Amino acid sequence: MREGVEELIGEIKALLKEKNALMLAHNYQRDEIQAIADITGDSLALSQAAADSDADIIVFCGVHFMAESAAILAPEKKVILPRYDAGCPMADMITAEQLQVEIDKRPGVPVVAYVNTSAAVKALSYICCTSANAAHVVDSLTAESVYMIPDRNLSEYVSHHTKKKMEWWDGYCPTHERLTLAHILQVRAENPGSVFVCHPECTPEVIDNADYVCSTSGMYKFARETEAKTIIVGTELGILYRLKKENPGKKFIIPSEGLICPNMKLTNLEDVLESLSEEKNIVTVPEEVRVKAIASLERMLAVPRDY
């Protein structure tokens, strides 16, 4: 551990206790951020943890739409995003104005919004989904047709697992998009007997070559349960911290150097300390937007969890 880091961590932990604050870290955050967080997980699980907590302050180590989701679900809490400039290119690929145009083209067709969207976009959508429950959410709707936003790869993946008629927005995750079939074939050839698990934000040709497709939380479960000793992991490399920690006897391979999200890697310990100390970079959602956005999240949460 580099000089000064232990002292920095000590200051953060003292402030968290003093201010009755909860530190949350997404699975793609830097190792040192995940190591000291009170809770690590995917975006929605962290937002739910924020809502369930009795903390006064939520320090959300992630990107902007995630902090917004926490503010939507826990409006009485102060939500801090240590790096206010940590955004999500996919979420930025669709605005509320663009979505309204698509809604007007499809009267009566419900919009299914991936949680990787802004609060304003969620407010216009009928129901939200995660990468883990997307197909289940789509199937839960009575409408025969749905419009899904913003990820074309997740949407196409869901279209193969539902009988609903689907259309979708042409957005994508730049990080997952950088993973190619050539990367997978090469790493598979170099590691006989390995298994390949990938995120549904990957391209269709990558997904078609996977042994298992799931969310980040699903990858932790898959890694624990598979008998394979070598696992190729098709998602952002931040996931390796917990995978290695929970499975010391297994080898994990990130198949491409491009699987790094620059936004997820912006937040460092200094940012956490400074933002918490000064209680700055607070993320808020206007009440009229929050009320509509929480309705789409609550519809999702009301879908029975038999997936």
C-alpha positions as CSV (number, residue, x, y, z in Angstrom):
1,M,0.0,0.0,0.0
2,R,1.5,3.3,-1.1
3,E,2.6,5.9,1.4
4,G,-0.2,8.0,2.8
5,V,-3.0,5.6,1.7
6,E,-3.6,4.1,5.1
7,E,-3.9,7.6,6.6
8,L,-6.3,8.6,3.8
9,I,-8.5,5.5,4.4
10,G,-8.5,6.2,8.1
11,E,-9.7,9.8,7.5
12,I,-12.5,8.6,5.2
13,K,-13.7,5.9,7.6
14,A,-13.7,8.4,10.5
15,L,-15.7,10.9,8.4
16,L,-18.2,8.2,7.4
17,K,-18.8,7.4,11.0
18,E,-18.9,11.1,12.1
19,K,-21.4,12.1,9.4
20,N,-23.5,8.9,9.5
21,A,-22.6,8.3,5.9
22,L,-22.8,5.2,3.8
23,M,-20.2,4.5,1.1
24,L,-21.4,2.6,-1.9
25,A,-19.1,1.4,-4.7
26,H,-20.1,0.0,-8.1
27,N,-18.5,-3.3,-9.3
28,Y,-16.5,-1.4,-11.8
29,Q,-14.8,1.0,-9.4
30,R,-11.1,1.0,-8.6
31,D,-10.0,-1.8,-6.3
32,E,-9.1,0.6,-3.5
33,I,-12.6,2.1,-3.6
34,Q,-14.3,-1.3,-3.5
35,A,-12.0,-2.4,-0.7
36,I,-13.3,0.3,1.8
37,A,-16.9,0.7,0.6
38,D,-19.6,-0.4,3.0
39,I,-21.5,-2.1,0.2
40,T,-20.4,-3.0,-3.4
41,G,-22.8,-4.1,-6.1
42,D,-24.6,-3.2,-9.3
43,S,-26.3,0.2,-9.8
44,L,-29.8,-0.7,-8.8
45,A,-28.9,-2.8,-5.8
46,L,-26.8,0.0,-4.5
47,S,-29.6,2.5,-4.9
48,Q,-31.9,0.2,-3.0
49,A,-29.3,-0.1,-0.3
50,A,-29.2,3.7,-0.1
51,A,-33.0,3.8,0.3
52,D,-33.0,1.1,3.0
53,S,-30.2,2.6,5.0
54,D,-30.6,4.9,8.0
55,A,-27.6,6.9,6.9
56,D,-28.0,10.7,6.4
57,I,-25.4,10.9,3.6
58,I,-24.8,8.5,0.7
59,V,-21.4,8.6,-0.9
60,F,-22.1,6.9,-4.3
61,C,-18.9,5.8,-6.0
62,G,-20.2,5.3,-9.5
63,V,-21.5,7.4,-12.3
64,H,-24.1,10.2,-12.5
65,F,-27.2,8.2,-13.4
66,M,-26.5,5.8,-10.5
67,A,-26.4,8.7,-8.0
68,E,-29.6,10.0,-9.6
69,S,-31.3,6.7,-9.0
70,A,-30.3,6.8,-5.3
71,A,-31.7,10.4,-5.1
72,I,-34.9,9.2,-6.7
73,L,-35.3,6.3,-4.2
74,A,-34.0,8.2,-1.1
75,P,-34.9,11.8,-1.6
76,E,-34.5,12.6,2.1
77,K,-30.8,11.7,2.0
78,K,-27.9,13.8,0.8
79,V,-26.4,11.9,-2.2
80,I,-22.7,12.7,-3.0
81,L,-21.1,11.7,-6.3
82,P,-17.3,12.1,-5.5
83,R,-16.5,12.9,-9.1
84,Y,-19.4,14.9,-10.5
85,D,-17.9,14.6,-14.0
86,A,-18.3,10.8,-13.9
87,G,-20.9,10.2,-16.5
88,C,-22.2,7.3,-18.6
89,P,-21.8,7.6,-22.4
90,M,-24.7,5.1,-23.0
91,A,-27.0,7.1,-20.7
92,D,-26.1,10.3,-22.5
93,M,-27.0,8.7,-25.9
94,I,-30.7,9.4,-25.4
95,T,-32.3,12.5,-24.0
96,A,-35.9,13.1,-22.8
97,E,-36.6,15.1,-25.9
98,Q,-35.4,12.3,-28.2
99,L,-37.4,9.8,-26.3
100,Q,-40.6,11.9,-26.5
101,V,-40.3,11.8,-30.3
102,E,-40.1,8.0,-30.2
103,I,-43.1,7.8,-27.9
104,D,-45.2,10.0,-30.2
105,K,-44.4,7.6,-33.0
106,R,-45.7,4.7,-31.0
107,P,-49.0,5.6,-29.2
108,G,-49.7,3.0,-26.4
109,V,-46.4,1.2,-26.7
110,P,-44.7,1.0,-23.3
111,V,-41.1,2.2,-23.0
112,V,-38.8,-0.1,-21.1
113,A,-35.8,1.9,-19.8
114,Y,-32.6,0.3,-18.8
115,V,-31.5,1.7,-15.5
116,N,-28.5,3.2,-17.4
117,T,-30.6,6.3,-18.2
118,S,-31.1,9.7,-16.8
119,A,-33.8,10.6,-14.3
120,A,-35.6,12.6,-17.0
121,V,-35.6,9.7,-19.4
122,K,-36.9,7.3,-16.6
123,A,-39.6,9.8,-15.9
124,L,-40.9,9.4,-19.5
125,S,-40.7,5.6,-19.4
126,Y,-43.3,3.2,-18.3
127,I,-41.0,0.7,-16.5
128,C,-37.3,0.3,-15.8
129,C,-35.2,-2.9,-16.1
130,T,-31.7,-4.1,-15.2
131,S,-29.5,-6.4,-17.3
132,A,-30.5,-9.2,-14.9
133,N,-34.3,-8.8,-15.2
134,A,-34.8,-7.2,-18.6
135,A,-36.4,-10.2,-20.4
136,H,-38.5,-10.9,-17.3
137,V,-39.7,-7.3,-17.2
138,V,-40.6,-7.3,-20.9
139,D,-42.6,-10.5,-20.5
140,S,-44.4,-9.0,-17.5
141,L,-46.1,-6.4,-19.7
142,T,-49.5,-7.0,-21.2
143,A,-48.7,-5.0,-24.3
144,E,-47.8,-7.1,-27.4
145,S,-45.1,-4.5,-28.4
146,V,-42.5,-2.7,-26.4
147,Y,-39.9,0.0,-27.1
148,M,-36.6,-0.5,-25.2
149,I,-33.9,2.1,-24.5
150,P,-31.1,2.9,-24.7
151,D,-28.9,-0.2,-25.4
152,R,-29.2,-1.9,-28.7
153,N,-27.2,-4.9,-27.6
154,L,-29.2,-5.6,-24.4
155,S,-32.4,-5.0,-26.4
156,E,-31.5,-7.5,-29.1
157,Y,-30.5,-10.0,-26.5
158,V,-33.9,-9.6,-24.8
159,S,-35.6,-9.9,-28.2
160,H,-34.3,-13.5,-28.5
161,H,-35.8,-14.4,-25.1
162,T,-39.4,-13.0,-25.4
163,K,-42.3,-13.4,-27.8
164,K,-43.0,-9.6,-27.6
165,K,-42.6,-7.5,-30.7
166,M,-39.6,-5.2,-29.9
167,E,-38.1,-2.1,-31.2
168,W,-35.2,-0.2,-29.6
169,W,-33.0,2.9,-29.5
170,D,-29.5,2.6,-31.1
171,G,-27.4,3.3,-28.1
172,Y,-24.5,1.2,-26.7
173,C,-21.8,1.0,-24.1
174,P,-18.5,2.0,-25.6
175,T,-16.6,-0.2,-23.2
176,H,-18.4,-3.4,-24.0
177,E,-18.6,-2.5,-27.7
178,R,-14.7,-2.7,-27.8
179,L,-14.8,-6.4,-27.0
180,T,-14.7,-8.4,-30.3
181,L,-15.2,-12.0,-31.3
182,A,-11.6,-12.1,-32.4
183,H,-10.6,-11.3,-28.8
184,I,-12.7,-14.2,-27.5
185,L,-11.5,-16.7,-30.0
186,Q,-7.9,-15.9,-29.4
187,V,-8.2,-16.2,-25.6
188,R,-10.2,-19.4,-25.8
189,A,-7.5,-20.9,-28.0
190,E,-4.9,-19.9,-25.5
191,N,-6.8,-21.3,-22.6
192,P,-8.3,-24.8,-23.4
193,G,-11.0,-25.8,-21.0
194,S,-11.9,-22.3,-20.1
195,V,-15.5,-20.9,-20.0
196,F,-16.6,-17.5,-21.3
197,V,-19.2,-15.4,-19.4
198,C,-20.2,-12.0,-20.7
199,H,-22.5,-9.1,-20.0
200,P,-25.6,-8.6,-22.3
201,E,-24.2,-5.1,-23.2
202,C,-21.7,-6.9,-25.4
203,T,-22.3,-7.2,-29.1
204,P,-24.5,-10.0,-30.5
205,E,-21.5,-11.9,-32.0
206,V,-19.7,-11.9,-28.7
207,I,-22.9,-13.0,-26.8
208,D,-23.4,-15.8,-29.3
209,N,-20.0,-17.2,-28.4
210,A,-20.6,-17.0,-24.6
211,D,-21.1,-20.0,-22.4
212,Y,-23.2,-17.8,-20.1
213,V,-24.7,-14.3,-20.4
214,C,-25.5,-12.4,-17.2
215,S,-25.3,-9.2,-15.2
216,T,-22.3,-8.4,-13.0
217,S,-24.1,-9.9,-9.9
218,G,-24.8,-13.0,-12.0
219,M,-21.1,-13.3,-12.8
220,Y,-20.2,-13.5,-9.1
221,K,-22.7,-16.4,-8.7
222,F,-21.5,-18.1,-11.9
223,A,-17.9,-17.9,-10.8
224,R,-18.7,-19.5,-7.5
225,E,-20.8,-22.3,-9.0
226,T,-18.9,-23.3,-12.1
227,E,-16.4,-26.2,-12.0
228,A,-14.2,-24.5,-14.5
229,K,-10.9,-23.2,-13.1
230,T,-10.3,-20.6,-15.8
231,I,-13.0,-18.1,-16.6
232,I,-12.9,-15.5,-19.4
233,V,-14.8,-12.5,-18.2
234,G,-16.5,-10.2,-20.8
235,T,-17.2,-7.0,-18.9
236,E,-15.3,-4.1,-17.3
237,L,-12.2,-5.2,-15.5
238,G,-13.2,-3.7,-12.2
239,I,-15.2,-6.8,-11.6
240,L,-11.9,-8.8,-11.1
241,Y,-11.4,-7.4,-7.6
242,R,-14.3,-9.3,-6.0
243,L,-14.1,-12.3,-8.4
244,K,-10.5,-13.0,-7.3
245,K,-11.4,-12.3,-3.6
246,E,-14.2,-14.7,-3.6
247,N,-12.6,-17.4,-5.8
248,P,-8.9,-17.6,-4.9
249,G,-8.5,-21.0,-6.6
250,K,-9.7,-19.8,-10.0
251,K,-8.1,-17.8,-12.8
252,F,-9.9,-14.9,-14.4
253,I,-9.0,-13.4,-17.7
254,I,-10.2,-10.1,-19.2
255,P,-10.0,-10.8,-22.9
256,S,-9.3,-7.2,-24.1
257,E,-7.4,-4.3,-22.8
258,G,-10.2,-2.1,-24.0
259,L,-12.5,-3.3,-21.2
260,I,-11.9,-0.3,-19.0
261,C,-14.6,2.4,-18.4
262,P,-12.7,5.7,-18.0
263,N,-15.7,7.2,-16.2
264,M,-15.8,4.4,-13.6
265,K,-12.1,4.9,-13.0
266,L,-12.2,8.6,-12.3
267,T,-13.1,8.3,-8.6
268,N,-10.1,7.9,-6.3
269,L,-9.7,8.0,-2.5
270,E,-8.8,11.7,-2.5
271,D,-12.1,12.5,-4.3
272,V,-14.1,10.5,-1.7
273,L,-12.4,12.3,1.2
274,E,-12.7,15.8,-0.3
275,S,-16.4,15.4,-1.4
276,L,-17.4,13.9,2.0
277,S,-15.4,16.4,4.0
278,E,-16.9,19.4,2.2
279,E,-20.3,17.7,1.5
280,K,-20.1,18.8,-2.2
281,N,-21.0,17.3,-5.5
282,I,-24.5,16.6,-4.3
283,V,-26.8,15.0,-6.9
284,T,-30.5,16.1,-6.8
285,V,-33.5,15.3,-8.9
286,P,-36.3,17.9,-9.3
287,E,-39.4,16.6,-7.5
288,E,-41.7,16.7,-10.6
289,V,-39.1,14.5,-12.4
290,R,-38.5,12.3,-9.3
291,V,-42.1,11.4,-8.8
292,K,-42.5,10.2,-12.4
293,A,-39.1,8.4,-12.4
294,I,-39.8,6.5,-9.2
295,A,-43.0,5.2,-10.7
296,S,-41.1,3.5,-13.5
297,L,-38.7,2.0,-10.9
298,E,-41.5,0.9,-8.6
299,R,-43.2,-0.9,-11.5
300,M,-40.1,-2.9,-12.0
301,L,-39.6,-3.7,-8.4
302,A,-43.2,-4.9,-8.3
303,V,-42.5,-7.6,-10.9
304,P,-42.3,-11.0,-9.1
305,R,-38.7,-12.2,-8.8
306,D,-38.9,-15.7,-10.2
307,Y,-35.8,-15.2,-12.5
